[in-house]
């Protein structure tokens, strides 16, 4: 079996998912690019807050601790 075949199938499925999301946005009269840009900005804002809290609290690369910080930041934003 070709090792790339599963990846190609997943890529096609992901493409279908993205197409469906863009089509849903169109039906809701929402510009998909604007929605994606806003979601990206929100992610970046939260990530920067997590970075700041991690530095302030002396947390390194402990994934569980970083996940807890992420949840804390999300909760603060509401």
Secondary structure, DSSP 8 states (H G I E B T S, - for coil): --HHHHHHHHHHHHHHHHHHHHHHHHHTT--HHHHHHHHHHHHHHHHHHHHHHHHHHT--S-HHHHHHHHHHHHHHH-
